[in-house]
Amino acid sequence: MRDPNTPLPPQAGPLGITEDAANQLDQKAIAAIAQMTGGQSPTLNTMALMDWVAHLSASPGKQLLLLQKAVENLQQLQRLAAESTVNQVQNSVQQAAQGTRLTAMTPPAALPTPITDRRFSDPAWQQWPFNVMQQSFLMQEAWWDDATSGVRGVDPHHADWVSFTARQWLGMMAPSNFALTNPVVLKRTIEENGANLTRGVRYALEDMQRKMRHEQPPISDEFVVGRDVATAKGKVVLRTHLMELIQYSPTTKEVHPEPVLIVPAWIMKYYILDLSPENSMIQYLVNQGHTVFAISWKNPGKAEHNMGMEDYLNEGFFAAMDAISAIVPDQKVHATGYCLGGTLLSIGAATMARDKDERLASMTLFAAQTDFSEPGELALFIDESQLNLLQAQMAERGFLDASQMAGAFTWLRSYDLLWQRMVQEYLLGERSRAMDLMAWNADSTRMPARMHTEYLSQMFLHNDLARGRYLVNGRPVVLNDIRVPVYCVGTESDHVAPWKSVYKIHLLTDAEVTFVLTKGGHNAGIVSEPGRARRHYRVATRPAFGSFQTTEEWMQNAELHQGSWWEDWHAWLGKNSGAQQTPPSMGAKDYPAQEDAPGLYVLER
């Protein structure tokens, strides 16, 4: 006899279709669309374009301004073309009178230009006819920027998407990207009789073959993990389903009693902080007398598809804290998080504060956001429509493939990561100089479907952490419960975590916050070892329960220093640490030393 409390199985309708079958069909259809569009939502594209066109059509004043701008641009180009032609003729006549051999590359007098751009920084771009080409292109870019912004009534997300899409299409057509319209490439081709183009074709074919075989780029062969990068000495002392915890061997007779735990982002291999020996943050900390532990995340596959944010918190951060408490008993921990690892650390620190767990001595955040209300251009790729495609695609695989995330970052910095590289390698025939940071960047990772969905939805879309709605073990956590001192680093040209977004930690906690703004981007600004030339940083401390300053006020009041912020951070850690003592043992009874660093998980492909 059927239990009346047991729900009836789903019944098929007259067409024989159940709700579950319909959902599965939808998922497969959406996943197929995502496969065809490279993960981009055609719905978003259509809606954004229609929104912009409809509101622009109803804005005659905006249309007149755009028409006026187009006329002004045309007049400027006509003047520039006329002056350039006259100068070219005068220059040619002078050379002919002096008996100088005239060539196609003979430069006229340089003319002042109204718009500058680093794509056209070479002096050859200031000569006819290339000065007219580049100015025509830059004027078109400026015109389209005006056309896609400031249109009344357009949804801000739609406006940003249309503007971004227009920039990408225009950037693709820049005269610097083509051999016949790039004077630098033309000059090199003449000098080498086309050998540069021959090399470029060979490099392009090599890269295509490697991509088809799913092989790492050539630079990965020059920097081997454990041999050239990730070389700091240590031992794995804990392995869970999601991470390995590495304890690094001391190099000083005495160390600060409070150990340092590094929580990296799970979208990157941890050794961004242990690159070559000369720029390894981990080795720097060890040499300064700190006991350092670092989490190395597993590169997940389909088996880990159902691992969520709470799994990363429990089997990652809290598991590491338990191990450190056993290896270095009775000592608090300086916890440090980078990028998404910093967001995870913030959640963990708030959870500990909520639960009266006092094992933290301080919290350090590297380019990590805690408030996602203004996350920068990365938000262009994150909305309900995009997430719908992403969820369907991840459900088929069980994880987010590294190439998808890399693709988003590539378009955010398309000139640096795509077009400049194409020109250098395929047109000029010059392979990019091998660098450890580039090799690390190519060593990408995957992300479990559930975790990535939760992160995008709860952080980027709904900003649950900043709004006090984020749940850990069924109860909300609040960053304002954190009372330990905070050291927070933002980078000036960060495209992943804009520094003004990172700065919002000041709004979320009354703890003492030392904020540092350093030169560089998301990665190069953090990997900024002492001794590197042309480095600077600004720093200011807001005391506990101190008054809030806007970012503009902070910039005016913060002290400017030349050099590496690592030294300032080391001094800050020392100020919040006790007197030095004998280093702890490597591992403990329940956490025995296992494989040598860098461990096994970092080697997974």
C-alpha positions as CSV (number, residue, x, y, z in Angstrom):
1,M,0.0,0.0,0.0
2,R,1.4,3.4,-1.0
3,D,2.5,5.8,1.8
4,P,0.2,8.8,1.5
5,N,3.1,11.1,2.5
6,T,5.2,9.9,-0.5
7,P,4.9,12.3,-3.4
8,L,3.5,10.9,-6.6
9,P,6.0,10.5,-9.5
10,P,5.8,13.2,-12.1
11,Q,3.1,12.5,-14.6
12,A,3.4,12.9,-18.3
13,G,0.9,15.1,-20.1
14,P,-1.0,14.3,-23.2
15,L,2.3,14.7,-25.2
16,G,4.1,12.3,-23.0
17,I,6.5,15.0,-21.6
18,T,7.3,15.3,-17.9
19,E,8.6,18.5,-16.3
20,D,12.0,16.9,-15.7
21,A,12.2,15.8,-19.4
22,A,11.4,19.3,-20.5
23,N,14.1,20.8,-18.2
24,Q,16.7,18.4,-19.6
25,L,15.7,19.3,-23.1
26,D,16.0,23.0,-22.3
27,Q,19.4,22.4,-20.7
28,K,20.7,20.6,-23.8
29,A,19.4,23.2,-26.1
30,I,20.9,26.1,-24.1
31,A,24.2,24.2,-23.8
32,A,24.2,23.8,-27.6
33,I,23.6,27.5,-28.1
34,A,26.5,28.3,-25.6
35,Q,28.8,26.0,-27.6
36,M,28.0,27.8,-30.9
37,T,28.3,31.3,-29.4
38,G,31.4,30.7,-27.3
39,G,29.4,31.1,-24.1
40,Q,28.0,34.5,-25.1
41,S,24.3,35.0,-24.7
42,P,22.6,35.9,-28.0
43,T,19.6,37.1,-26.0
44,L,21.7,39.6,-24.2
45,N,23.2,40.8,-27.4
46,T,19.8,41.2,-29.0
47,M,18.1,42.9,-26.1
48,A,21.0,45.3,-25.5
49,L,21.2,46.3,-29.1
50,M,17.4,46.8,-29.4
51,D,17.4,48.8,-26.1
52,W,20.1,51.1,-27.4
53,V,18.7,51.5,-30.9
54,A,15.2,52.2,-29.7
55,H,16.2,54.9,-27.2
56,L,18.7,56.5,-29.6
57,S,16.0,56.6,-32.2
58,A,13.9,58.6,-29.8
59,S,16.7,61.1,-28.9
60,P,16.9,63.7,-31.7
61,G,19.2,65.9,-29.6
62,K,21.7,63.0,-29.2
63,Q,21.5,62.3,-32.9
64,L,22.3,66.0,-33.8
65,L,25.3,65.9,-31.4
66,L,26.6,62.8,-33.1
67,L,26.1,64.3,-36.6
68,Q,27.9,67.4,-35.5
69,K,30.8,65.3,-34.1
70,A,31.0,63.4,-37.4
71,V,31.2,66.6,-39.4
72,E,33.9,68.0,-37.1
73,N,35.9,64.8,-37.4
74,L,35.6,64.9,-41.2
75,Q,36.8,68.5,-41.3
76,Q,39.8,67.7,-39.1
77,L,40.7,64.7,-41.2
78,Q,40.5,66.8,-44.4
79,R,42.9,69.4,-42.9
80,L,45.3,66.7,-41.7
81,A,45.3,65.0,-45.1
82,A,45.9,68.3,-46.9
83,E,48.7,69.4,-44.6
84,S,50.3,65.9,-44.8
85,T,50.2,65.9,-48.6
86,V,51.7,69.4,-48.8
87,N,54.5,68.4,-46.4
88,Q,55.1,65.2,-48.3
89,V,55.4,67.0,-51.6
90,Q,57.7,69.7,-50.2
91,N,59.9,67.1,-48.5
92,S,60.1,65.1,-51.8
93,V,61.1,68.2,-53.8
94,Q,63.8,69.1,-51.3
95,Q,65.3,65.6,-51.4
96,A,65.2,65.6,-55.2
97,A,66.9,68.9,-55.4
98,Q,69.6,67.7,-53.0
99,G,70.0,64.5,-55.0
100,T,68.8,62.3,-52.1
101,R,67.5,58.9,-53.1
102,L,63.7,59.0,-52.5
103,T,62.0,55.9,-51.0
104,A,58.5,55.0,-50.1
105,M,59.3,55.3,-46.4
106,T,60.7,58.9,-46.7
107,P,59.1,60.7,-43.8
108,P,57.5,64.1,-44.0
109,A,57.6,66.6,-41.2
110,A,55.8,65.2,-38.2
111,L,52.4,66.8,-37.6
112,P,50.7,67.3,-34.2
113,T,47.7,65.0,-33.8
114,P,44.6,65.5,-31.8
115,I,44.3,62.0,-30.3
116,T,47.0,59.7,-28.9
117,D,47.0,55.9,-28.4
118,R,49.7,53.5,-27.4
119,R,48.8,51.3,-30.4
120,F,50.3,54.1,-32.5
121,S,53.2,55.2,-30.3
122,D,55.9,54.5,-32.9
123,P,57.0,57.7,-34.7
124,A,56.3,56.1,-38.0
125,W,52.6,56.5,-37.3
126,Q,53.0,60.3,-37.4
127,Q,53.9,60.2,-41.1
128,W,51.7,60.3,-44.2
129,P,49.6,58.4,-45.0
130,F,49.6,56.5,-41.7
131,N,48.9,59.6,-39.6
132,V,45.6,60.0,-41.5
133,M,44.8,56.3,-41.1
134,Q,45.3,56.2,-37.4
135,Q,43.5,59.5,-36.7
136,S,40.6,58.3,-38.8
137,F,40.4,55.2,-36.8
138,L,40.7,56.9,-33.4
139,M,38.1,59.4,-34.3
140,Q,35.7,56.6,-35.2
141,E,36.4,55.0,-31.8
142,A,35.7,58.2,-30.0
143,W,32.5,58.7,-32.1
144,W,31.2,55.3,-31.3
145,D,32.0,55.8,-27.6
146,D,29.9,58.9,-27.7
147,A,27.1,57.1,-29.6
148,T,26.9,54.1,-27.2
149,S,27.1,56.1,-24.0
150,G,24.8,58.8,-22.5
151,V,21.7,57.7,-24.4
152,R,18.8,58.5,-22.1
153,G,16.6,55.6,-21.0
154,V,19.0,52.7,-21.9
155,D,19.5,50.1,-19.2
156,P,23.1,50.7,-17.8
157,H,24.1,47.0,-18.3
158,H,22.8,47.1,-21.9
159,A,24.6,50.4,-22.5
160,D,27.9,49.0,-21.1
161,W,27.5,45.8,-23.2
162,V,26.9,47.8,-26.5
163,S,29.8,50.1,-25.8
164,F,32.1,47.1,-25.0
165,T,31.0,45.2,-28.1
166,A,31.6,48.3,-30.3
167,R,35.1,48.7,-28.9
168,Q,35.9,45.0,-29.6
169,W,34.7,45.2,-33.2
170,L,36.6,48.4,-33.8
171,G,39.7,47.1,-32.1
172,M,39.7,44.2,-34.4
173,M,39.8,46.5,-37.4
174,A,42.5,48.8,-36.1
175,P,45.1,49.6,-38.9
176,S,47.8,48.4,-36.5
177,N,46.5,44.9,-36.9
178,F,47.2,44.6,-40.7
179,A,50.5,44.4,-42.5
180,L,49.6,46.8,-45.3
181,T,48.5,49.5,-43.0
182,N,51.1,49.2,-40.2
183,P,54.2,51.2,-41.0
184,V,56.3,49.2,-38.5
185,V,55.4,45.9,-40.1
186,L,56.0,47.3,-43.6
187,K,59.4,48.6,-42.7
188,R,60.4,45.3,-41.1
189,T,59.1,43.4,-44.2
190,I,61.2,45.5,-46.5
191,E,64.3,45.1,-44.3
192,E,63.9,41.3,-44.1
193,N,62.6,40.7,-47.6
194,G,59.4,39.1,-46.0
195,A,61.3,36.7,-43.7
196,N,59.3,38.1,-40.7
197,L,56.0,37.1,-42.4
198,T,57.4,33.7,-43.1
199,R,58.3,33.2,-39.5
200,G,54.9,34.6,-38.4
201,V,53.1,32.0,-40.6
202,R,55.2,29.3,-39.0
203,Y,54.4,30.5,-35.5
204,A,50.7,30.7,-36.2
205,L,50.6,27.2,-37.6
206,E,52.6,25.9,-34.5
207,D,50.1,27.6,-32.2
208,M,47.1,26.2,-34.1
209,Q,48.5,22.7,-34.0
210,R,49.2,23.0,-30.2
211,K,45.7,24.2,-29.6
212,M,44.1,21.4,-31.6
213,R,46.2,18.9,-29.6
214,H,45.2,20.6,-26.4
215,E,48.9,21.2,-25.6
216,Q,50.4,24.0,-23.5
217,P,51.9,26.9,-25.3
218,P,55.7,26.9,-26.0
219,I,56.5,29.0,-23.0
220,S,55.4,26.3,-20.7
221,D,58.3,24.1,-21.8
222,E,60.7,26.7,-20.5
223,F,59.3,27.0,-17.0
224,V,58.7,23.7,-15.4
225,V,56.8,23.6,-12.1
226,G,59.1,22.5,-9.3
227,R,62.2,23.1,-11.4
228,D,62.0,26.7,-12.6
229,V,58.9,28.0,-10.8
230,A,57.3,26.9,-7.5
231,T,60.8,26.2,-6.1
232,A,60.5,27.1,-2.5
233,K,61.4,24.2,-0.2
234,G,58.6,22.6,1.8
235,K,56.4,19.6,2.5
236,V,52.7,18.8,1.9
237,V,51.3,18.3,5.4
238,L,47.6,17.8,4.5
239,R,45.6,16.7,1.5
240,T,41.8,16.9,1.2
241,H,39.5,16.3,-1.8
242,L,40.0,20.0,-2.7
243,M,43.5,21.1,-1.6
244,E,46.9,20.4,-0.4
245,L,48.4,22.4,2.4
246,I,52.1,23.1,2.0
247,Q,54.4,24.0,4.9
248,Y,57.6,25.8,3.9
249,S,61.0,25.0,5.4
250,P,62.5,27.8,7.5
251,T,65.7,29.5,6.4
252,T,66.3,31.5,9.6
253,K,67.3,30.3,13.1
254,E,64.3,32.1,14.6
255,V,60.8,32.9,13.3
256,H,57.8,35.0,14.3
257,P,55.5,32.8,16.4
258,E,52.4,33.6,14.3
259,P,52.4,31.6,11.1
260,V,51.2,33.0,7.7
261,L,48.5,31.1,5.8
262,I,48.1,32.0,2.1
263,V,44.7,31.3,0.5
264,P,45.0,31.7,-3.3
265,A,42.2,31.9,-5.8
266,W,40.9,28.6,-7.2
267,I,41.0,30.0,-10.7
268,M,44.8,30.1,-10.6
269,K,47.7,27.9,-9.6
270,Y,49.0,29.0,-6.2
271,Y,52.6,29.5,-7.4
272,I,51.8,33.0,-8.7
273,L,53.2,33.7,-5.2
274,D,56.1,31.4,-5.7
275,L,57.4,32.1,-9.2
276,S,61.2,32.3,-9.8
277,P,63.3,32.4,-6.6
278,E,64.0,36.2,-7.1
279,N,60.3,37.2,-7.2
280,S,58.8,34.5,-4.9
281,M,56.6,36.2,-2.2
282,I,56.6,32.9,-0.3
283,Q,60.4,32.7,-0.3
284,Y,60.6,36.4,0.7
285,L,58.4,35.8,3.7
286,V,60.3,32.7,4.7
287,N,63.6,34.6,4.4
288,Q,62.2,37.3,6.6
289,G,61.5,34.9,9.4
290,H,57.9,33.9,8.9
291,T,56.5,30.3,9.1
292,V,54.5,30.1,5.8
293,F,51.7,27.7,4.8
294,A,50.0,27.8,1.4
295,I,46.9,26.1,0.0
296,S,47.3,24.5,-3.4
297,W,43.9,23.9,-4.9
298,K,43.0,20.7,-6.8
299,N,42.4,21.1,-10.5
300,P,38.8,19.8,-10.5
301,G,37.2,17.5,-13.0
302,K,33.7,16.1,-13.5
303,A,33.9,14.1,-10.2
304,E,34.1,17.4,-8.3
305,H,31.1,19.0,-10.2
306,N,29.0,19.2,-7.0
307,M,31.6,20.8,-4.8
308,G,30.3,24.2,-3.7
309,M,31.5,27.3,-1.9
310,E,30.9,25.7,1.5
311,D,33.1,22.8,0.5
312,Y,35.9,25.1,-0.4
313,L,35.4,26.8,3.0
314,N,35.4,23.7,5.1
315,E,37.8,21.4,3.2
316,G,40.0,24.3,2.2
317,F,40.3,27.3,4.6
318,F,39.0,25.7,7.9
319,A,40.9,22.4,7.2
320,A,44.1,24.4,6.8
321,M,43.4,26.3,10.0
322,D,42.9,23.1,11.9
323,A,46.2,21.7,10.6
324,I,48.2,24.9,11.4
325,S,46.7,24.9,14.9
326,A,48.1,21.4,15.4
327,I,51.5,22.1,13.9
328,V,51.9,25.5,15.5
329,P,49.8,25.2,18.7
330,D,48.7,28.1,20.8
331,Q,49.5,30.6,18.1
332,K,47.2,32.9,16.1
333,V,47.4,33.0,12.3
334,H,48.1,35.8,9.9
335,A,45.6,34.7,7.1
336,T,46.2,36.1,3.6
337,G,43.9,35.8,0.6
338,Y,44.5,36.6,-3.1
339,C,41.7,37.5,-5.5
340,L,38.8,35.0,-5.0
341,G,40.9,33.4,-2.2
342,G,40.6,36.7,-0.4
343,T,36.8,36.7,-0.7
344,L,36.8,33.1,0.7
345,L,39.1,34.2,3.5
346,S,36.7,37.2,4.3
347,I,33.8,34.7,4.5
348,G,35.9,32.4,6.8
349,A,37.0,35.3,9.0
350,A,33.5,36.5,9.4
351,T,32.4,33.0,10.2
352,M,35.1,32.7,12.9
353,A,34.1,36.1,14.3
354,R,30.4,35.0,14.4
355,D,31.3,31.7,16.2
356,K,33.8,33.4,18.6
357,D,36.8,31.5,17.1
358,E,39.8,33.7,17.9
359,R,42.5,31.9,16.0
360,L,43.2,34.8,13.6
361,A,45.9,37.4,14.3
362,S,45.2,39.5,11.2
363,M,43.6,39.3,7.7
364,T,45.4,40.4,4.5
365,L,43.6,40.8,1.2
366,F,45.4,41.0,-2.2
367,A,43.2,42.5,-5.0
368,A,40.2,40.8,-3.4
369,Q,36.6,42.2,-3.5
370,T,34.2,41.9,-0.7
371,D,31.5,44.2,-2.2
372,F,30.6,43.4,-5.7
373,S,28.3,46.3,-6.5
374,E,30.9,47.8,-8.8
375,P,33.1,44.9,-10.0
376,G,34.4,46.5,-13.2
377,E,34.1,45.3,-16.7
378,L,34.1,41.7,-15.7
379,A,30.4,42.3,-14.8
380,L,29.7,42.5,-18.5
381,F,30.0,38.8,-18.7
382,I,27.8,38.1,-15.7
383,D,24.0,38.5,-15.7
384,E,21.0,36.2,-15.5
385,S,21.1,35.5,-19.2
386,Q,24.8,34.7,-19.3
387,L,24.6,32.6,-16.1
388,N,21.8,30.6,-17.7
389,L,24.0,29.6,-20.6
390,L,27.0,29.0,-18.3
391,Q,25.0,26.7,-16.0
392,A,23.7,24.6,-18.9
393,Q,27.2,24.3,-20.4
394,M,28.7,23.4,-17.0
395,A,26.0,20.8,-16.4
396,E,27.1,19.0,-19.5
397,R,30.8,18.9,-18.4
398,G,30.6,19.2,-14.7
399,F,33.1,22.1,-14.6
400,L,33.9,25.4,-16.2
401,D,36.7,24.9,-18.7
402,A,39.8,27.1,-18.2
403,S,39.6,28.3,-21.8
404,Q,36.2,29.9,-21.1
405,M,37.4,32.1,-18.2
406,A,40.6,32.9,-20.1
407,G,38.5,34.0,-23.1
408,A,36.7,36.6,-20.9
409,F,39.9,38.0,-19.6
410,T,41.4,38.1,-23.1
411,W,38.5,40.3,-24.4
412,L,38.8,42.6,-21.3
413,R,42.4,43.2,-22.4
414,S,42.1,42.4,-26.1
415,Y,44.9,44.8,-27.1
416,D,47.5,43.4,-24.6
417,L,46.5,39.7,-24.8
418,L,45.4,39.3,-28.4
419,W,46.1,42.0,-31.0
420,Q,49.5,43.2,-29.8
421,R,50.7,39.6,-29.5
422,M,49.3,38.8,-33.0
423,V,51.2,41.7,-34.5
424,Q,54.4,40.9,-32.6
425,E,54.5,37.2,-33.3
426,Y,52.6,36.7,-36.6
427,L,53.4,40.0,-38.5
428,L,56.8,41.1,-37.0
429,G,57.9,37.4,-36.6
430,E,59.1,37.9,-33.0
431,R,58.2,35.3,-30.3
432,S,57.2,36.9,-27.0
433,R,60.1,36.9,-24.5
434,A,59.7,34.0,-22.1
435,M,58.6,35.1,-18.6
436,D,57.7,33.1,-15.6
437,L,54.5,35.2,-15.1
438,M,53.4,34.3,-18.7
439,A,54.1,30.6,-18.1
440,W,52.0,30.7,-14.9
441,N,49.2,32.4,-16.8
442,A,49.2,29.6,-19.4
443,D,48.9,27.0,-16.6
444,S,45.2,27.5,-16.1
445,T,42.7,25.6,-14.0
446,R,39.0,24.5,-14.1
447,M,36.2,25.2,-11.6
448,P,33.4,22.9,-10.3
449,A,30.0,23.7,-11.8
450,R,28.2,24.2,-8.5
451,M,30.9,26.3,-6.9
452,H,31.2,28.6,-9.9
453,T,27.4,29.0,-10.1
454,E,27.1,29.9,-6.4
455,Y,30.0,32.4,-6.6
456,L,28.6,34.2,-9.6
457,S,25.1,34.3,-8.3
458,Q,25.7,35.1,-4.6
459,M,28.6,37.5,-5.1
460,F,28.5,39.2,-8.5
461,L,24.7,39.1,-9.2
462,H,23.2,39.5,-5.7
463,N,26.1,40.8,-3.6
464,D,25.0,38.7,-0.7
465,L,28.2,39.0,1.4
466,A,28.2,42.8,1.5
467,R,24.5,42.9,2.2
468,G,24.6,40.4,5.1
469,R,22.7,37.7,3.3
470,Y,25.5,35.2,2.8
471,L,24.9,31.9,4.8
472,V,27.5,29.6,6.3
473,N,26.0,26.5,7.9
474,G,22.6,28.0,7.5
475,R,23.4,31.2,9.4
476,P,24.4,34.6,7.9
477,V,27.9,36.0,8.3
478,V,28.7,39.7,8.6
479,L,32.0,41.3,7.8
480,N,31.5,43.9,10.4
481,D,32.0,41.2,13.1
482,I,35.7,41.1,12.1
483,R,37.8,42.8,14.7
484,V,41.4,41.8,13.7
485,P,43.5,44.3,11.8
486,V,43.2,44.2,8.1
487,Y,45.9,44.9,5.4
488,C,44.3,45.4,2.0
489,V,46.1,45.8,-1.3
490,G,44.6,47.2,-4.5
491,T,46.4,47.7,-7.8
492,E,46.2,50.8,-10.0
493,S,45.3,49.1,-13.3
494,D,43.4,46.1,-12.1
495,H,40.9,44.8,-14.7
496,V,39.7,41.9,-12.5
497,A,39.2,43.6,-9.1
498,P,39.3,47.4,-9.7
499,W,40.9,49.1,-6.7
500,K,38.0,51.3,-6.0
501,S,35.9,48.2,-5.6
502,V,38.5,46.6,-3.3
503,Y,38.6,49.8,-1.3
504,K,35.0,49.2,-0.2
505,I,36.2,46.9,2.6
506,H,36.3,50.2,4.5
507,L,32.5,50.3,4.4
508,L,32.0,46.7,5.6
509,T,34.1,46.6,8.8
510,D,35.0,48.9,11.6
511,A,38.3,47.1,12.2
512,E,41.6,48.8,11.6
513,V,42.3,48.9,7.9
514,T,45.6,49.6,6.3
515,F,45.0,50.1,2.6
516,V,47.8,50.0,0.0
517,L,47.5,51.1,-3.7
518,T,50.4,49.8,-5.7
519,K,51.5,50.3,-9.3
520,G,50.6,47.5,-11.7
521,G,47.7,45.2,-12.6
522,H,46.0,42.3,-11.0
523,N,49.1,40.0,-11.1
524,A,52.1,42.2,-11.8
525,G,51.1,44.6,-9.0
526,I,51.0,41.8,-6.5
527,V,54.2,40.2,-7.7
528,S,56.3,43.3,-7.0
529,E,59.4,42.2,-5.2
530,P,61.9,44.6,-3.6
531,G,64.5,45.9,-6.1
532,R,62.3,46.1,-9.1
533,A,62.7,49.4,-10.9
534,R,60.0,52.0,-11.3
535,R,57.7,50.7,-8.5
536,H,55.7,52.8,-6.1
537,Y,52.8,52.5,-3.7
538,R,50.5,54.6,-1.5
539,V,49.5,53.6,2.0
540,A,47.3,54.9,4.7
541,T,45.7,53.4,7.8
542,R,42.2,54.0,9.1
543,P,42.1,53.2,12.8
544,A,39.4,51.0,14.2
545,F,36.0,52.8,14.2
546,G,37.7,55.6,12.3
547,S,35.9,57.9,9.8
548,F,35.4,56.9,6.3
549,Q,37.2,58.6,3.4
550,T,36.2,58.6,-0.2
551,T,38.7,57.2,-2.7
552,E,39.5,60.8,-3.8
553,E,40.2,61.9,-0.2
554,W,42.3,58.8,0.4
555,M,44.5,59.5,-2.7
556,Q,45.1,63.0,-1.4
557,N,46.1,61.8,2.1
558,A,47.9,58.5,1.5
559,E,51.7,58.6,1.7
560,L,53.5,57.9,-1.6
561,H,56.5,55.6,-1.3
562,Q,59.0,54.4,-3.9
563,G,59.8,50.7,-4.0
564,S,58.0,47.5,-3.1
565,W,54.9,47.3,-0.8
566,W,56.2,43.9,0.3
567,E,58.5,45.6,2.7
568,D,55.7,47.7,4.2
569,W,53.6,44.5,4.6
570,H,56.5,42.6,6.3
571,A,56.8,45.5,8.7
572,W,53.1,45.5,9.4
573,L,53.1,41.7,10.0
574,G,56.0,42.2,12.4
575,K,54.1,44.9,14.3
576,N,51.3,42.5,14.8
577,S,53.5,39.6,15.8
578,G,55.3,38.4,18.9
579,A,59.0,38.0,19.7
580,Q,60.9,35.6,17.5
581,Q,61.4,32.0,18.6
582,T,62.6,28.6,17.4
583,P,60.8,27.4,14.2
584,P,58.1,24.8,14.6
585,S,58.5,21.2,13.4
586,M,57.6,20.3,9.8
587,G,54.2,18.7,10.2
588,A,52.7,17.1,13.4
589,K,51.4,13.8,14.6
590,D,48.1,14.0,12.7
591,Y,49.6,16.0,9.9
592,P,52.8,14.2,8.9
593,A,55.1,15.7,6.2
594,Q,54.4,14.0,2.9
595,E,55.5,14.9,-0.6
596,D,58.0,17.7,-1.3
597,A,56.6,21.0,-2.4
598,P,55.0,21.9,-4.8
599,G,53.0,18.7,-4.2
600,L,50.8,16.8,-6.6
601,Y,47.7,18.9,-7.2
602,V,49.6,21.7,-8.8
603,L,50.8,19.3,-11.5
604,E,47.3,18.2,-12.6
605,R,46.2,19.3,-16.1
